[in-house]
Amino acid sequence: MSIKNSATFNNLLLKLIEADKKYYAVKDGTKRAAVKKALKATIGKNKTLTLSSKMLKNNGFKPGDGFNIRIVKNKIILTLTEDL
């Protein structure tokens, strides 16, 4: 059964429970995979770009990590440097 609207599903489930007089345990299908939000940063008054520690930590970066910087068509591209 391919019901995409949760309200319709819940309505049909309640009708089934009422008709059968049984309780049905249903796996919650409303949980979706976490969608990563686009990370945003702004240029400050002193023309510095600041990335929050939370933003960096949540993406696997740590203190002392270095980056190569490229600017291409209104984009700033930071690439983690590989120290060998």
PLY file of the C-alpha trace (Angstrom):
ply
format ascii 1.0
element vertex 84
property float x
property float y
property float z
element edge 83
property int vertex1
property int vertex2
end_header
0.00 0.00 0.00
1.48 3.34 -0.94
-0.09 6.01 1.27
2.01 9.15 1.36
-0.27 11.31 3.48
0.01 10.50 7.20
-3.47 11.86 7.96
-5.01 9.44 5.43
-2.98 6.56 6.87
-4.07 7.37 10.44
-7.71 7.60 9.34
-7.58 4.22 7.63
-5.78 2.65 10.60
-8.46 3.92 13.00
-11.19 2.50 10.77
-9.39 -0.88 10.71
-9.00 -0.89 14.50
-12.68 -0.05 14.88
-13.75 -2.79 12.45
-11.47 -5.55 13.83
-11.56 -4.51 17.49
-7.79 -5.18 17.59
-4.81 -2.99 18.29
-2.17 -2.70 15.55
1.40 -1.66 16.36
2.72 0.28 13.38
6.31 1.28 12.81
6.54 5.08 12.65
7.11 5.87 8.99
7.11 9.63 9.49
10.74 9.75 10.56
12.87 10.77 7.66
16.61 10.72 7.23
18.19 13.82 8.68
18.67 16.46 6.06
21.75 18.58 6.47
21.04 22.26 6.40
23.26 24.46 4.31
25.97 25.94 6.50
26.05 29.72 6.56
28.69 32.19 7.61
28.88 35.95 7.20
31.68 38.41 6.65
32.12 40.58 9.73
32.82 44.29 10.10
36.58 43.73 9.90
36.11 41.79 6.66
36.79 38.46 8.35
34.95 35.24 7.67
34.17 33.36 10.87
33.10 29.74 11.06
31.63 28.66 14.39
33.36 25.99 16.46
30.08 24.04 16.55
29.92 24.08 12.75
33.47 22.79 12.46
33.22 20.22 15.26
29.99 18.74 13.89
31.69 18.16 10.55
34.80 16.43 11.85
37.30 19.30 11.88
39.58 19.83 14.87
41.94 22.52 16.19
45.10 22.79 14.11
43.52 21.58 10.86
44.77 23.52 7.83
42.95 24.42 4.66
43.80 25.28 1.08
41.68 28.18 -0.18
40.40 28.77 -3.72
38.07 31.50 -4.89
36.14 30.64 -8.04
33.16 32.60 -9.43
31.78 33.99 -6.15
32.63 30.80 -4.24
35.16 30.28 -1.50
36.34 26.68 -1.49
38.13 25.39 1.60
39.85 22.03 1.25
41.31 20.28 4.27
45.07 19.85 3.85
46.47 16.40 4.30
49.54 16.48 6.54
51.74 13.49 5.78
0 1
1 2
2 3
3 4
4 5
5 6
6 7
7 8
8 9
9 10
10 11
11 12
12 13
13 14
14 15
15 16
16 17
17 18
18 19
19 20
20 21
21 22
22 23
23 24
24 25
25 26
26 27
27 28
28 29
29 30
30 31
31 32
32 33
33 34
34 35
35 36
36 37
37 38
38 39
39 40
40 41
41 42
42 43
43 44
44 45
45 46
46 47
47 48
48 49
49 50
50 51
51 52
52 53
53 54
54 55
55 56
56 57
57 58
58 59
59 60
60 61
61 62
62 63
63 64
64 65
65 66
66 67
67 68
68 69
69 70
70 71
71 72
72 73
73 74
74 75
75 76
76 77
77 78
78 79
79 80
80 81
81 82
82 83
